Protein backbone atom coordinates (compact mmCIF):
# COMPACT_ATOMS: atom_id res chain seq x y z
CA UNK A 1 0.00 0.00 0.00
CA UNK A 2 2.08 2.91 -1.22
CA UNK A 3 0.04 5.42 0.72
CA UNK A 4 2.89 7.81 1.41
CA UNK A 5 2.71 8.88 -2.20
CA UNK A 6 -0.95 9.79 -1.93
CA UNK A 7 -0.66 13.47 -1.09
CA UNK A 8 -4.39 14.05 -0.76
CA UNK A 9 -4.82 11.27 1.78
CA UNK A 10 -1.75 12.41 3.70
CA UNK A 11 -3.03 15.98 3.96
CA UNK A 12 -6.44 14.79 5.07
CA UNK A 13 -4.93 12.46 7.66
CA UNK A 14 -2.63 15.13 9.04
CA UNK A 15 -5.48 17.63 9.26
CA UNK A 16 -7.67 15.12 11.07
CA UNK A 17 -4.91 14.17 13.48
CA UNK A 18 -4.12 17.80 14.25
CA UNK A 19 -7.77 18.59 14.92
CA UNK A 20 -8.14 15.56 17.17
CA UNK A 21 -5.02 16.42 19.16
CA UNK A 22 -5.80 20.10 19.52
CA UNK A 23 -9.31 19.29 20.69
CA UNK A 24 -7.82 17.78 23.84
CA UNK A 25 -8.72 20.80 25.93
CA UNK A 26 -12.38 20.31 25.16
CA UNK A 27 -12.45 16.56 24.78
CA UNK A 28 -15.25 14.42 26.11
CA UNK A 29 -17.18 17.18 27.78
CA UNK A 30 -19.70 14.67 29.05
CA UNK A 31 -21.60 15.21 32.26
CA UNK A 32 -19.43 15.48 35.34
CA UNK A 33 -21.57 12.95 37.17
CA UNK A 34 -20.27 10.25 34.77
CA UNK A 35 -16.92 10.48 36.55
CA UNK A 36 -18.21 11.02 40.11
CA UNK A 37 -17.70 7.43 41.23
CA UNK A 38 -14.69 6.74 39.02
CA UNK A 39 -12.89 4.41 39.33
CA UNK A 40 -15.27 1.81 40.69
CA UNK A 41 -13.67 -1.18 38.94
CA UNK A 42 -10.24 -2.21 37.58
CA UNK A 43 -8.66 -0.06 34.86
CA UNK A 44 -7.05 -1.65 31.81
CA UNK A 45 -3.96 -0.15 30.16
CA UNK A 46 -3.27 -1.59 26.71
CA UNK A 47 0.38 -1.74 25.68
CA UNK A 48 0.52 -2.54 21.94
CA UNK A 49 4.01 -4.03 22.23
CA UNK A 50 5.62 -7.14 23.71
CA UNK A 51 6.51 -7.29 27.41
CA UNK A 52 9.89 -5.90 28.39
CA UNK A 53 10.07 -3.17 25.75
CA UNK A 54 10.37 0.56 26.40
CA UNK A 55 6.63 1.24 26.40
CA UNK A 56 5.94 -1.73 28.65
CA UNK A 57 8.62 -0.71 31.17
CA UNK A 58 7.48 2.92 31.38
CA UNK A 59 3.85 1.89 31.72
CA UNK A 60 4.43 -0.62 34.49
CA UNK A 61 6.59 1.78 36.51
CA UNK A 62 3.88 4.43 36.38
CA UNK A 63 0.89 2.15 36.87
CA UNK A 64 2.45 0.50 39.91
CA UNK A 65 2.19 3.91 41.56
CA UNK A 66 -1.12 4.95 40.05
CA UNK A 67 -3.12 2.01 41.40
CA UNK A 68 -2.76 2.98 45.08
CA UNK A 69 -3.45 6.64 44.26
CA UNK A 70 -6.75 5.70 42.65
CA UNK A 71 -7.43 2.93 45.18
CA UNK A 72 -8.11 0.58 42.30
CA UNK A 73 -6.49 -2.32 40.47
CA UNK A 74 -4.74 -1.44 37.20
CA UNK A 75 -4.16 -4.22 34.69
CA UNK A 76 -1.47 -3.81 32.01
CA UNK A 77 -2.38 -5.87 28.96
CA UNK A 78 0.14 -6.44 26.17
CA UNK A 79 -1.49 -6.60 22.72
CA UNK A 80 1.38 -6.44 20.20
CA UNK A 81 1.10 -6.62 16.43
CA UNK A 82 1.05 -4.63 13.18
CA UNK A 83 3.40 -1.89 14.37
CA UNK A 84 1.17 -1.22 17.38
CA UNK A 85 -2.01 -0.79 15.34
CA UNK A 86 -3.59 -3.99 16.69
CA UNK A 87 -3.60 -2.79 20.28
CA UNK A 88 -4.45 0.74 19.20
CA UNK A 89 -7.55 -0.49 17.36
CA UNK A 90 -8.73 -2.34 20.46
CA UNK A 91 -8.38 0.82 22.56
CA UNK A 92 -10.02 2.97 19.89
CA UNK A 93 -13.11 0.76 19.92
CA UNK A 94 -13.36 0.48 23.70
CA UNK A 95 -16.11 2.13 25.72
CA UNK A 96 -15.14 5.72 26.62
CA UNK A 97 -15.88 5.16 30.29
CA UNK A 98 -12.43 5.72 31.79
CA UNK A 99 -11.63 2.04 32.20
CA UNK A 100 -9.52 1.51 29.07
CA UNK A 101 -6.41 3.48 28.09
CA UNK A 102 -3.63 3.04 25.55
CA UNK A 103 0.08 3.47 26.29
CA UNK A 104 1.73 4.58 23.08
CA UNK A 105 4.94 5.53 21.28
CA UNK A 106 5.17 7.84 18.20
CA UNK A 107 4.24 4.86 16.01
CA UNK A 108 0.65 5.77 16.82
CA UNK A 109 0.82 9.02 14.82
CA UNK A 110 3.20 7.64 12.19
CA UNK A 111 0.82 4.82 11.29
CA UNK A 112 -1.81 7.26 10.03
CA UNK A 113 0.63 8.46 7.34
CA UNK A 114 1.49 4.97 6.13
CA UNK A 115 -1.33 2.51 6.59
CA UNK A 116 -5.02 2.05 5.98
CA UNK A 117 -6.35 1.49 9.49
CA UNK A 118 -9.70 0.45 10.86
CA UNK A 119 -9.65 3.41 13.24
CA UNK A 120 -8.86 7.09 12.80
CA UNK A 121 -7.07 9.91 14.64
CA UNK A 122 -10.37 11.11 16.09
CA UNK A 123 -11.04 7.75 17.79
CA UNK A 124 -8.42 8.28 20.49
CA UNK A 125 -7.50 11.40 22.40
CA UNK A 126 -4.32 12.45 24.27
CA UNK A 127 -4.13 12.19 28.05
CA UNK A 128 -0.54 12.92 29.11
CA UNK A 129 3.06 12.30 28.10
CA UNK A 130 4.83 10.06 30.60
CA UNK A 131 8.41 10.07 29.35
CA UNK A 132 10.91 11.03 26.70
CA UNK A 133 12.90 8.16 25.22
CA UNK A 134 16.04 9.66 23.65
CA UNK A 135 18.01 7.37 21.39
CA UNK A 136 21.65 6.40 20.96
CA UNK A 137 23.24 5.52 17.65
CA UNK A 138 24.62 2.02 18.21
CA UNK A 139 26.92 0.60 15.54
CA UNK A 140 28.27 -2.92 14.97
CA UNK A 141 31.92 -3.46 15.81
CA UNK A 142 32.86 -4.46 12.27
CA UNK A 143 31.72 -1.12 10.82
CA UNK A 144 34.98 0.84 10.34
CA UNK A 145 33.88 4.06 12.02
CA UNK A 146 34.55 5.51 15.46
CA UNK A 147 32.55 8.70 14.97
CA UNK A 148 29.49 9.93 13.09
CA UNK A 149 31.78 11.77 10.67
CA UNK A 150 33.67 8.57 9.90
CA UNK A 151 30.40 6.67 9.55
CA UNK A 152 29.11 9.18 7.02
CA UNK A 153 32.40 9.12 5.10
CA UNK A 154 32.32 5.31 5.02
CA UNK A 155 28.72 5.34 3.75
CA UNK A 156 29.55 7.78 0.98
CA UNK A 157 32.47 5.67 -0.17
CA UNK A 158 30.45 2.46 0.07
CA UNK A 159 26.95 3.26 -1.18
CA UNK A 160 24.19 0.92 -0.03
CA UNK A 161 26.54 -1.08 2.20
CA UNK A 162 25.17 0.24 5.49
CA UNK A 163 21.97 -1.22 6.93
CA UNK A 164 19.94 0.11 9.83
CA UNK A 165 17.50 -1.81 11.98
CA UNK A 166 14.19 -0.91 13.55
CA UNK A 167 11.37 -2.69 15.34
CA UNK A 168 9.13 -2.28 12.31
CA UNK A 169 8.14 -0.23 9.29
CA UNK A 170 6.92 3.13 10.50
CA UNK A 171 8.53 2.91 13.93
CA UNK A 172 10.28 5.98 15.30
CA UNK A 173 13.63 4.16 14.96
CA UNK A 174 12.84 3.57 11.27
CA UNK A 175 12.10 7.23 10.64
CA UNK A 176 15.02 8.41 12.77
CA UNK A 177 17.36 6.31 10.61
CA UNK A 178 15.74 7.66 7.46
CA UNK A 179 16.12 11.20 8.75
CA UNK A 180 19.79 10.55 9.53
CA UNK A 181 20.35 9.33 5.97
CA UNK A 182 18.57 12.40 4.56
CA UNK A 183 20.50 14.89 6.64
CA UNK A 184 23.83 13.12 6.07
CA UNK A 185 23.14 12.70 2.35
CA UNK A 186 23.93 9.01 2.45
CA UNK A 187 22.12 5.86 1.37
CA UNK A 188 21.26 3.06 3.80
CA UNK A 189 19.01 0.03 3.67
CA UNK A 190 16.31 -0.33 6.28
CA UNK A 191 15.81 -3.75 7.88
CA UNK A 192 12.58 -4.20 9.83
CA UNK A 193 12.46 -6.62 12.76
CA UNK A 194 9.66 -7.86 14.99
CA UNK A 195 11.32 -6.90 18.25
CA UNK A 196 14.42 -5.71 20.08
CA UNK A 197 15.95 -9.13 20.77
CA UNK A 198 16.56 -10.14 17.13
CA UNK A 199 17.89 -6.65 16.37
CA UNK A 200 20.47 -6.94 19.11
CA UNK A 201 21.46 -10.46 18.05
CA UNK A 202 22.06 -9.37 14.45
CA UNK A 203 23.81 -6.17 15.51
CA UNK A 204 26.23 -8.13 17.70
CA UNK A 205 26.80 -10.61 14.85
CA UNK A 206 27.38 -7.82 12.33
CA UNK A 207 24.43 -8.83 10.18
CA UNK A 208 23.02 -5.32 10.47
CA UNK A 209 25.16 -2.18 10.69
CA UNK A 210 23.41 0.11 13.15
CA UNK A 211 20.29 1.03 15.09
CA UNK A 212 18.86 4.04 16.89
CA UNK A 213 17.76 2.61 20.23
CA UNK A 214 17.31 3.56 23.90
CA UNK A 215 20.23 2.98 26.23
CA UNK A 216 18.78 0.18 28.37
CA UNK A 217 20.03 -3.01 26.70
CA UNK A 218 22.65 -2.18 24.04
CA UNK A 219 24.88 -0.02 26.26
CA UNK A 220 26.03 -3.01 28.29
CA UNK A 221 27.54 -4.41 25.08
CA UNK A 222 29.29 -1.10 24.44
CA UNK A 223 30.96 -1.54 27.84
CA UNK A 224 32.09 -4.99 26.69
CA UNK A 225 33.51 -3.53 23.44
CA UNK A 226 31.04 -5.56 21.40
CA UNK A 227 29.17 -2.49 20.08
CA UNK A 228 29.95 1.18 19.58
CA UNK A 229 27.85 4.13 20.73
CA UNK A 230 28.64 6.98 18.34
CA UNK A 231 26.10 9.63 19.28
CA UNK A 232 23.02 10.57 21.30
CA UNK A 233 19.88 12.17 19.86
CA UNK A 234 19.04 14.34 22.88
CA UNK A 235 19.71 18.05 23.21
CA UNK A 236 22.29 17.44 25.93
CA UNK A 237 24.56 14.48 26.65
CA UNK A 238 23.07 11.64 28.66
CA UNK A 239 24.14 12.05 32.33
CA UNK A 240 25.62 8.57 32.75
CA UNK A 241 27.36 8.59 29.33
CA UNK A 242 29.09 11.97 29.12
CA UNK A 243 31.63 10.60 26.64
CA UNK A 244 29.00 10.07 23.94
CA UNK A 245 28.44 13.30 21.93
CA UNK A 246 25.04 14.52 20.84
CA UNK A 247 24.19 14.27 17.17
CA UNK A 248 24.50 18.05 16.96
CA UNK A 249 28.00 17.91 18.44
CA UNK A 250 28.79 15.09 16.02
CA UNK A 251 28.12 17.35 13.05
CA UNK A 252 24.37 17.32 12.36
CA UNK A 253 22.92 20.67 13.50
CA UNK A 254 19.29 20.45 14.51
CA UNK A 255 19.27 16.65 14.78
CA UNK A 256 17.48 16.46 18.13
CA UNK A 257 14.94 13.69 18.18
CA UNK A 258 13.83 10.59 19.99
CA UNK A 259 10.82 8.65 21.04
CA UNK A 260 8.29 9.21 23.81
CA UNK A 261 5.72 7.29 25.79
CA UNK A 262 2.30 8.73 26.39
CA UNK A 263 -1.20 7.75 27.42
CA UNK A 264 -4.27 7.90 25.17
CA UNK A 265 -7.96 7.33 25.86
CA UNK A 266 -10.95 6.47 23.68
CA UNK A 267 -12.60 9.60 22.32
CA UNK A 268 -15.42 10.96 24.49
CA UNK A 269 -13.89 9.70 27.72
CA UNK A 270 -15.21 12.18 30.32
CA UNK A 271 -13.00 15.20 30.66
CA UNK A 272 -12.75 15.00 34.49
CA UNK A 273 -11.29 11.50 34.15
CA UNK A 274 -8.76 12.65 31.55
CA UNK A 275 -7.73 15.53 33.78
CA UNK A 276 -7.43 13.30 36.83
CA UNK A 277 -5.24 10.80 35.00
CA UNK A 278 -3.00 13.56 33.63
CA UNK A 279 -2.65 15.16 37.05
CA UNK A 280 -1.90 11.93 38.92
CA UNK A 281 0.65 10.72 36.37
CA UNK A 282 2.38 14.10 36.27
CA UNK A 283 2.82 13.90 40.03
CA UNK A 284 4.00 10.29 39.88
CA UNK A 285 6.82 10.94 37.41
CA UNK A 286 8.18 13.64 39.74
CA UNK A 287 8.68 11.16 42.57
CA UNK A 288 12.41 10.55 43.19
CA UNK A 289 12.22 6.76 42.99
CA UNK A 290 10.24 6.86 39.74
CA UNK A 291 12.64 9.38 38.26
CA UNK A 292 15.57 7.14 39.16
CA UNK A 293 13.91 4.08 37.64
CA UNK A 294 13.26 6.06 34.48
CA UNK A 295 16.86 7.27 34.25
CA UNK A 296 18.21 3.77 34.89
CA UNK A 297 16.11 2.51 31.98
CA UNK A 298 17.06 5.41 29.68
CA UNK A 299 13.92 7.51 30.01
CA UNK A 300 13.34 11.11 31.04
CA UNK A 301 10.22 11.82 33.13
CA UNK A 302 7.93 14.43 31.60
CA UNK A 303 4.30 14.70 32.75
CA UNK A 304 2.56 18.01 32.08
CA UNK A 305 -0.86 18.80 30.67
CA UNK A 306 -3.05 17.16 28.07
CA UNK A 307 -2.69 20.25 25.91
CA UNK A 308 1.11 19.98 25.98
CA UNK A 309 0.97 16.35 24.91
CA UNK A 310 -1.48 17.22 22.12
CA UNK A 311 0.90 19.92 20.87
CA UNK A 312 3.82 17.44 20.86
CA UNK A 313 1.78 14.95 18.84
CA UNK A 314 0.84 17.62 16.31
CA UNK A 315 4.46 18.75 15.93
CA UNK A 316 5.78 15.21 15.57
CA UNK A 317 3.05 14.27 13.11
CA UNK A 318 4.13 17.11 10.84
CA UNK A 319 7.81 16.20 11.20
CA UNK A 320 7.31 12.51 10.50
CA UNK A 321 5.05 13.25 7.53
CA UNK A 322 7.86 15.32 6.02
CA UNK A 323 10.44 12.56 6.58
CA UNK A 324 8.12 10.02 4.98
CA UNK A 325 7.67 12.31 1.99
CA UNK A 326 11.34 13.15 1.51
CA UNK A 327 12.55 9.57 2.04
CA UNK A 328 9.78 8.14 -0.19
CA UNK A 329 8.81 5.68 2.52
CA UNK A 330 6.02 3.29 1.65
CA UNK A 331 4.76 0.06 3.19
CA UNK A 332 3.39 -3.09 1.61
ChimeraX attribute file (.defattr): number of C-alpha atoms within 10 A of each C-alpha:
attribute: neighborCount
match mode: 1-to-1
recipient: residues
	/A:1	10
	/A:2	12
	/A:3	18
	/A:4	22
	/A:5	16
	/A:6	12
	/A:7	12
	/A:8	10
	/A:9	15
	/A:10	18
	/A:11	14
	/A:12	12
	/A:13	19
	/A:14	20
	/A:15	16
	/A:16	16
	/A:17	25
	/A:18	20
	/A:19	15
	/A:20	21
	/A:21	26
	/A:22	21
	/A:23	17
	/A:24	22
	/A:25	18
	/A:26	10
	/A:27	21
	/A:28	19
	/A:29	12
	/A:30	13
	/A:31	11
	/A:32	11
	/A:33	10
	/A:34	15
	/A:35	19
	/A:36	11
	/A:37	8
	/A:38	16
	/A:39	16
	/A:40	13
	/A:41	12
	/A:42	14
	/A:43	19
	/A:44	17
	/A:45	23
	/A:46	25
	/A:47	28
	/A:48	28
	/A:49	26
	/A:50	18
	/A:51	16
	/A:52	11
	/A:53	14
	/A:54	22
	/A:55	22
	/A:56	21
	/A:57	16
	/A:58	25
	/A:59	22
	/A:60	18
	/A:61	17
	/A:62	18
	/A:63	18
	/A:64	15
	/A:65	17
	/A:66	19
	/A:67	15
	/A:68	11
	/A:69	12
	/A:70	16
	/A:71	12
	/A:72	15
	/A:73	17
	/A:74	21
	/A:75	16
	/A:76	20
	/A:77	17
	/A:78	16
	/A:79	17
	/A:80	18
	/A:81	14
	/A:82	14
	/A:83	20
	/A:84	23
	/A:85	23
	/A:86	17
	/A:87	22
	/A:88	31
	/A:89	18
	/A:90	17
	/A:91	27
	/A:92	26
	/A:93	15
	/A:94	18
	/A:95	14
	/A:96	19
	/A:97	18
	/A:98	23
	/A:99	20
	/A:100	23
	/A:101	28
	/A:102	28
	/A:103	28
	/A:104	25
	/A:105	25
	/A:106	21
	/A:107	23
	/A:108	22
	/A:109	24
	/A:110	25
	/A:111	20
	/A:112	25
	/A:113	28
	/A:114	25
	/A:115	17
	/A:116	11
	/A:117	13
	/A:118	11
	/A:119	16
	/A:120	15
	/A:121	22
	/A:122	17
	/A:123	19
	/A:124	26
	/A:125	28
	/A:126	30
	/A:127	35
	/A:128	29
	/A:129	28
	/A:130	28
	/A:131	23
	/A:132	22
	/A:133	27
	/A:134	22
	/A:135	25
	/A:136	27
	/A:137	22
	/A:138	26
	/A:139	30
	/A:140	24
	/A:141	20
	/A:142	15
	/A:143	17
	/A:144	11
	/A:145	18
	/A:146	13
	/A:147	18
	/A:148	21
	/A:149	15
	/A:150	14
	/A:151	19
	/A:152	19
	/A:153	14
	/A:154	17
	/A:155	21
	/A:156	17
	/A:157	11
	/A:158	13
	/A:159	12
	/A:160	12
	/A:161	14
	/A:162	20
	/A:163	17
	/A:164	22
	/A:165	26
	/A:166	25
	/A:167	21
	/A:168	19
	/A:169	25
	/A:170	28
	/A:171	21
	/A:172	26
	/A:173	25
	/A:174	22
	/A:175	24
	/A:176	26
	/A:177	22
	/A:178	24
	/A:179	20
	/A:180	18
	/A:181	17
	/A:182	15
	/A:183	13
	/A:184	18
	/A:185	12
	/A:186	20
	/A:187	19
	/A:188	21
	/A:189	17
	/A:190	20
	/A:191	17
	/A:192	17
	/A:193	14
	/A:194	17
	/A:195	14
	/A:196	18
	/A:197	13
	/A:198	13
	/A:199	22
	/A:200	23
	/A:201	12
	/A:202	15
	/A:203	24
	/A:204	20
	/A:205	15
	/A:206	16
	/A:207	14
	/A:208	23
	/A:209	23
	/A:210	28
	/A:211	28
	/A:212	26
	/A:213	29
	/A:214	23
	/A:215	23
	/A:216	14
	/A:217	14
	/A:218	22
	/A:219	19
	/A:220	12
	/A:221	15
	/A:222	16
	/A:223	11
	/A:224	9
	/A:225	12
	/A:226	17
	/A:227	24
	/A:228	25
	/A:229	28
	/A:230	22
	/A:231	23
	/A:232	30
	/A:233	26
	/A:234	20
	/A:235	15
	/A:236	14
	/A:237	17
	/A:238	20
	/A:239	9
	/A:240	10
	/A:241	12
	/A:242	10
	/A:243	12
	/A:244	20
	/A:245	22
	/A:246	24
	/A:247	25
	/A:248	17
	/A:249	17
	/A:250	16
	/A:251	14
	/A:252	15
	/A:253	11
	/A:254	12
	/A:255	20
	/A:256	17
	/A:257	19
	/A:258	20
	/A:259	22
	/A:260	24
	/A:261	22
	/A:262	23
	/A:263	25
	/A:264	25
	/A:265	29
	/A:266	27
	/A:267	23
	/A:268	20
	/A:269	24
	/A:270	22
	/A:271	22
	/A:272	21
	/A:273	22
	/A:274	25
	/A:275	16
	/A:276	14
	/A:277	19
	/A:278	23
	/A:279	17
	/A:280	17
	/A:281	24
	/A:282	20
	/A:283	14
	/A:284	23
	/A:285	24
	/A:286	14
	/A:287	12
	/A:288	10
	/A:289	12
	/A:290	17
	/A:291	19
	/A:292	16
	/A:293	17
	/A:294	21
	/A:295	18
	/A:296	13
	/A:297	17
	/A:298	23
	/A:299	26
	/A:300	19
	/A:301	25
	/A:302	21
	/A:303	24
	/A:304	18
	/A:305	18
	/A:306	27
	/A:307	18
	/A:308	19
	/A:309	25
	/A:310	25
	/A:311	16
	/A:312	14
	/A:313	23
	/A:314	20
	/A:315	12
	/A:316	17
	/A:317	24
	/A:318	18
	/A:319	14
	/A:320	21
	/A:321	22
	/A:322	13
	/A:323	16
	/A:324	20
	/A:325	17
	/A:326	13
	/A:327	15
	/A:328	12
	/A:329	20
	/A:330	17
	/A:331	11
	/A:332	8
